Amino acid sequence: MKNRLKGREEENVKKTFGDDTVIARDPEMSHKEEKLKIISEEFVENEDGEAEKLKKKLKVQKQKRRKQIRKLMLREVKEGRDQIQVFLTSSLSTAPHRCLPKLQDTGLEEQLEGTANLGFQQEHQERSESNLLSMAIRKGPRNLPPIPSTSRTGFAEFSMRERMREKLKAARSKAESALLQEIPSPKPRHFVSLREEEMTGFEEEPGKNVLREPQDKDSQRSTRVRFQDSGRKLKFKPQVPPGFPSAEEAYNFFTFNFDPEPEKDETKDKKREESNQEVEEGEEEEEKPTYEEQAEKMDEEELINKKEANDFLLDLDQTIHDFLELRAAEYESIHVIKQKEKEILFRPSSLTGIGYYRNKNIFSLLISQERKWFGDDGRILALPNPIKQFSTRPPIFSPEEGIEAGLEILYKKAVNSVPNNQYIVGSGDSLGQFQLDIDISGLIFTHHPCFSREHVLASKLAQLYDQHLARRQRNQTKFLTDKLNALRNAVHTHPDFTKTHGPGHTAQESMKKYKFDIRQTRRLRDAEEEKDRILLKTIIKVWKEMKSLRDFQKFTNTPIKLFLRKEEVDWKIDEKVFETEIQAETDELLEEHMEEYEKIMEEYNTAYQKWKTWKKTQRNKKKKKKATEDQEEATEGSEYGEEPVKPTPPEPVDRSTIEQQVRERALHRRRKPGEPILIPELSLAGSVTPIELCPRAEILRREDVKKRSVFLKVLFNNKEVSRTVSRQIGMDFRVHFGQIFNLQIHNWPESLTLQVYETAGYGSNNLLAEVFLPIPETTVFTGRASIEEIEFSSNQHVTLDHEGVGSGEPFSFEADGSNKIILMTSGKVSHSVAWAVGENGIPLIPPASQQSTGIRRRIDAIASIGASGLADMKKLAKWAAESKLDPNDPNNASLMQLITVATSGDTYVPEFFRLEQLQQEFNFISDEELNRSKRFRLLHLRTLEVPEFRNFKQVPIYDREIMEKVFQDYEKRIRDRGIIETKDHLDTHRAIVAKYLQQVRESVINRFLIARHHFLLSDLVVEEDVPNISILGVSLFKLAEQKRPLKPRRKGRKKVPAQNLSDGDIKLLVNILRAYDIPVRKPISSKLQQPSRSSRPFSETLVTSPSMQSPAHILDNVLNQVLVRPFVEVSFQRTVCHTTTAEGPNPSWNEELELPFRAPNSDYSTTSMQSVKDDIFINIFDEVLYDILEDDRERGSGIHTRIERHWLGSVRIPFSTLYFQGRIDGTFKIDIPPVLLGYSKERNIINERGFDSVRSLSDGTYITFFMTIEPHLVSGESVREKFDSQEDEKLLQATEKFHVECALKFPKRQCLTTVTNLSGKTVFITRYLRPLNPPQELLDMYPNNPQATAELVARYVALIPFLPDSVSFNGICDLWSTSDQFLDLLAGDEEEHAVLLCNYFLALGKKAWLVMGSAIPEGPTAYVLTWEQSQYLIWNPCSGHFYGQFDTFCPLKSVGCLISPDNIWFNIQRYDSPMRINFDITKPKLWKSFFSRSLPYPGLSSVQPEELIYQSTDKVAAAELQDRIEKILKEKIMEWRPRHMTRWNRYCTSTLRHFLPLLEKNQGKDVEEDHRAELLRQLGDYRFSGFPIHMAFSEVKPLIETVYSTGVHNIDISNVEFALAVYVHAYPKNVLSVWIYVASLVRNK
Amino acid sequence: MAAANPTVFMVMVNGQVESGQFPEFNDLYCKYCFVYGQDWVPTAGLEEGISQITSKSQDIHRTLVWNFPIDITFKSTNPYGWPQIVISVYGPDVFGNDVVRGYGAVHVPFIPGRHKRTIPMFVPESTSKLQKLTSWFMGRRPEYTDPKLVAQGEGREVTRVRSQGFVTLLLNVVTKDMKKLGYDTSSLELHTSSVIDLSEGILK
């Protein structure tokens, strides 16, 4: 700042003293700087000392509140000091610049008026000034420096220091009357008044003194004078009197604290410039007094402050706390104010003559109060809203019940929301609001449609005049002339210019340079002069035109008048100057020309020489060639052609001609000698013809103008933020607004636009033009910004019917209409845009970082050092620090500011790009913290439907309540994703498979995730279909049907989507009807042997056989007691229900059982339901009553029996089957263990009564039941998605066509042409069929028995565990795996089994087809059909059983299509039951083939491998597994019997263990009798009940479930013993057959 | 899994399904049930109920008054899934078939105290004019597969509904331990706390 000031001073000095003045102040300045610190420190000490004194005195008076007061006083004193400092600095700093010039003459009010005219921009200035003034005035009269030096010069003697001391003294005097004696004058008021009079006299004097005695080196000279001098002229070398601070020191001291109020200085400066001319003379006289006043006013202020403080203190009766609070509010009691008023306003009455002081005083009072009442902007300081924050009254709750608590209206104060500047990237901490002050002072039309011709000329004239003024101010001509003179002087005085040539090389160089400069300057000057002259001429010309126009039209519209002031010049001097100038110029030109001439001569000479030589050679040649032939001439023609032109010697330069030229030019351009200097002066003094005297057209025009008004809209970022008032256009087409708009902004502005609107009469607003304002640099602050004019123009065409020339319309000044000109509406807006400065002096500018987010704007600070494009502030700051940039250099000021802003950390430049910049807004907690919260994690995982947490209930509210183990499973699963866990699976291979399945499943789930959340209307709304004819017919038929039909049918039920169900809503209904052929108890004595049926060959098995049992035998049985007392027990999810006990081998129960269903995790969504793997077991038990009455004598009085139940067999139905089928209805074969000790399948002839001709076709026990889920659940739909395919497009089209055709005829029959493979692609189904080799091991078993081999193969396939796709793949789709995949997975559903079996059969050379149809209980399924010796066999691939075509108990109920490796046949027969259809596919009337003559089989390659490779299974592993299963099962059984001891009979176990391999070998046939005999022999004294269970092995869990369902463990006889044996037989490819033999033994007494 | 007895807050709701306004229909009965999130457990009271059939009053308002009491207590660990009461109104059509006359749902108020809620009711629309006719004829209007659907957002985009009448509920809500767990819902407390906040700001 100081430097800037310095710079300005220098400029000033330059102006006044010309260029030559050397400024050599800087060393002094630095010196001063050092000192000033010391001085300021002194001051501090000094004042503190004073404060101490003061404090002591106060102590005497007010001991109680000593501490508070001390603090306060200290602060007050300090504040006072600060103020003084600040004030002094400002006033002093302005002093050298001759500010406040008018103060003396015009008085304050005048001054204000004057400034007001300057528009708003000066308001600041005014304010600051008036502030200054007021302070000065307030002080001025108040206290007189008590140093009694009466002489005027002596007055200047006391230094600032003394002054301060005095101030404090005065303060003390005010504070306590007891201290009055310290003040030299007992009546200060008088003194003051005296002082004032003195001052008035003084005001004229001191300046003169200074001027008068400039050479006075006396140490007595006042510091002030010195200071002023030094500040201004630096001519005097001030000598510092010892003990006193030198002028420089003082100056420095006061200028030191500059920065807080920079704008004052600025405004002063500006003002100075504006009033420059006036101030020039006599200003020094004025200056000093004001200065003095200023100096005094600080005393005053200090005083008042002190006083205030004291009064204030005395009034205080409050605690520290209260006091502090009040302090902030600047409370002042009315008493104090009054007193102050009295003090200040009192005096003027005695000084009636001097209104100046009075005014000042009043104003100063105002201002002094204004400090509290008014803000910086001149508005009253007030809270934004006088309404209290909250009501002082306690809230009243309405007694009425009617108003709900939630709806009660509460008053809430509208609070200014904190601006959301966070929307800006990286704005970091709050930056608050920023303010942009837009000052629109006025608008001048340079052309307007309503301009009369005169106006046009006037504006032209005004423009020209402006131009002229501008030129004159710059005074280029003068400057250039001076420069030229200086240069010439330099050339002339240059030593040894002509003499020394050699050593003066550099001198010569510089001489050359000088000359060059001279030439340049001269040229420039000439041009400038010419321009000046032309301008002048034009001005005169325009003025003349205007005059003639006025004469012509006989009225004047504009007050413009041009005066030409002639300045007479001394003709002789002028002439002389002119002549010398011409001479000099001529000389120079001559010299120039001479040089040129020499150069040309040189060139000429060389050229001439050349020419000469050439000529010579030419001549020689010619001589030679005269003799030679002619034809050579042609070739040499070219040589002749090159003949150089003979150079002509240049003409020597003639001085006289040059002089002539110069003269001519000079006459043309320059003022002739003696011609008076014409200075045009434009004034507005002319009178405008009053409206009455004007012709009609002109009157119209003027009226039109009157109607028009203009206003401006301020658009910030293309949004209107405010608009000025609408002002009428004056006759002079100037509009004064003088409005300031404070824009509170948050972001760096993108654009600032002013829109000029014109309103004519009551018409609508008409947008004239847009003016784009430049966004100010960050260094432009309010108060410092200069008013700028921006031109605008509009392209509107306006034609008017009066004198107005219109806009965009041609018009002419000539009477004949020639010389047309077209003018467009244009004008200038004078405005200033600047950044506001906050209360604490901080400029309210958005940080630079914001700039880059908006329009890419470079800060000039950086650009000024030539490094545009620098964005990294930190680096810049670093560079600035390293390069030791001079912070005082005004050129660097903006850069330094930028750096300080950048390094202070206010700005935060993001080093990243962020897409979702608002995201941060919503992060109320960091991600890490969020992740650390167990609760949030749990909630998150639950939302993600991670299986472990899908239905997690009641997530605890506190983290501490969530056990760490909650996550353990999940984390383990995540961790183990890649690791294969063998522990659960007992078998590595299966573990791998399980993992693989899991992965496939996950990927499939992901694929169908979207489809799952896709709802159809039918999912949500139940709506009846639009009835078609058939339905209508049926419903009509229904009307007629019986209400209670004899054979009731089950009605369809509504389907319920599973998602809205909860626990207990779903029930399993099982209706057990009856059973057939239940094994009966065998009397131990019975020796009847019967060959087992199953050992018979096919032919025999399938041929209807009559009863082979002898009637005698039957009778024997009949005569026995009850054969069997069976009951059915249904167990599901460990819930058990059982029927009552019936009697006989063909019982009929007809009972309905109800079992609750519980979904895993209580999640009843479709997906979860589909993945329920639970099985429904339907077990048949025989209830055996044992009489355990020990004493026969009690038989009469009591019954003591024990009920035992013996497991006979079971049917197992997966829940998924039921879920997808909806209901299962039919007769099923009961799975009866091959060995059922104590029971035999005796035919009960009596019961059968000859009906058995059909039933006895198949052996086994059957049960009829109906099973369903209540309510009817909607099963998951298949995917509504088409898969991509690698099949031929034609083929796919054909399949679609085939489908459509088939569906048209038989919509319910299953037709399958394409299936989805594991990778989700559609594959044509025949590609799955291909002969594949069964394991060699199986083929080797019965080499000569193809039937046995076939059965074995079927058994092998059945041993592969069944896993429905719906379970593995959530029922979304049916995926077909190839046979090798199937064997690898060792799990699959019917299709895979059927395909594999079919492929094996094909390999065995059988005719085999895949049958797609529906069966019970599976529903839509796949079976295998083979052609065997003139009959068809239907194979169930999952059980390994086969049925003849006409077997009644064949589970396959309908046939949809047959598939062979090369074709598909769709069943188009009337019936679809296998018993009723013809399987002859050659008949096209019965079977519709896919490939036919029209579409021949293209020879599709199979997706199956060429052959299957089987690894022989590891027997050791199987044995190991066997042991483990046995162990697990034993443990389980013991677990199930918690109340009893479980004893294991080892002997029996080992016996059973030996027996099991035999069973495996015979596939459970033909062993019963042997086994029984064996057991009897070994365990003679035990009652034995047990059975072997055969299963395919997949996991341990199903085994456990099966064992559990048999209920072996339920025997609770005290002395029961158990036996359990497990045998695992390993087939190739790790297919395991598991036998479990469970038995209970009771020792016979 | 989680602690056996996690800290819970309780919400007790009692009140009644007061009345309904179905200008076109008469002899209606209503059912209510609650839909709540996974963290909520009803501890006492009835989760669902079915009211008597009521006829229109004879006065000018022609309201259907049920005054069917609701009384249920929930405990929860999480305000997420705050219980909603789902009301569905049924009544006979011209042919005497029971058809749905409106579905509606509203959250149980958060703020303890007495609340009156008027729920606009709506029914799903038929997919076509023909269906509308047949459904009217056959007495089987389209209805939601589950009334609880109206308390959910998922899948609603496939349905079209028509508004039909209002049902007024009166609910008295009592909460326990909400504040203790950091959920401040009472309006009174909100008020005072905001005042405190403001004054704090002033003091600062």
Interface residues (C-beta under 8 A of the other chain):
Chain A: Q389 F390 P395 E401 E404 A405 G406 E408 L410 K412 K413 V415 L939 R942 N951 F952 K953 Q954 V955 P956 I957 Y958 E961 I962 M963 V966 H1013 F1015 L1016 L1017 D1019 L1020 V1021 V1022 E1023 E1024 V1026 P1027 V1056 P1057 N1060
Chain B: M1 A2 A3 P6 T7 V8 F9 Q38 D39 W40 V41 S76 T77 N78 Y80 P109 I111 G113 R114 H115 K116 P124 S126 T127 S128 L130 Q131 T134 S135 M138 R140 P142 E143 Y144 T145 D146 K148 L149 E154 G155 R156 E157 V158 T159 L181 S186 S187 L188 H191 S194 V195 L198 S199 I202
